[in-house]
Amino acid sequence: MGWENAEYFDLRRELEEKQKEQAKSKKIAEKLKINSDQLKIDLYNSLSIYYTFLGKDLDEEISLSDLKNFLKIYPRQIQIQ
């Protein structure tokens, strides 16, 4: 009976550790999502000003990856006429 009690407490401790790890992972994932959302907003605002300067409209539903790609492409495409 002593072995069963020890095994139970070992499993219980392991379960608590896994629950703590899971909670920590959820917090990190939430922070990353907030950071990604804020980055998208900031990039959109900056690029929409750039697009307005060019006389174009920037789609409001544009993805974060597309915004990042525009940052790589557009500065090289500026031509003075």
QUIDA-V706063 format. One record per pair of residues at least 12 apart in sequence whose ideal C-beta (glycine too) atoms are under 10 Angstrom apart, sorted by the first residue. I is the first residue (numbers start at 1). J is the second residue. D is the distance in whole Angstrom. If there is no record, write none. Layout:
i=I j=J d=D
i=I j=J d=D
This chain:
i=36 j=64 d=6
i=37 j=64 d=9
i=39 j=64 d=7
i=39 j=67 d=8
i=39 j=68 d=9
i=40 j=62 d=8
i=40 j=63 d=8
i=40 j=64 d=4
i=40 j=65 d=10
i=40 j=66 d=10
i=40 j=67 d=6
i=40 j=68 d=9
i=41 j=64 d=10
i=41 j=67 d=10
i=42 j=67 d=9
i=43 j=62 d=9
i=43 j=64 d=7
i=43 j=66 d=10
i=43 j=67 d=4
i=43 j=68 d=7
i=43 j=70 d=8
i=43 j=71 d=7
i=44 j=58 d=7
i=44 j=59 d=10
i=44 j=60 d=8
i=44 j=62 d=7
i=44 j=64 d=9
i=44 j=67 d=6
i=45 j=58 d=10
i=46 j=67 d=9
i=46 j=70 d=10
i=46 j=71 d=9
i=47 j=62 d=8
i=47 j=66 d=10
i=47 j=67 d=6
i=47 j=70 d=6
i=47 j=71 d=7
i=47 j=74 d=8
i=48 j=60 d=9
i=48 j=62 d=10
i=50 j=70 d=9
i=50 j=71 d=10
i=50 j=74 d=7
i=50 j=75 d=9
i=50 j=78 d=9
i=51 j=70 d=9
i=51 j=74 d=9
i=53 j=78 d=10
i=54 j=74 d=9
i=54 j=77 d=10
i=54 j=78 d=9
i=58 j=70 d=8
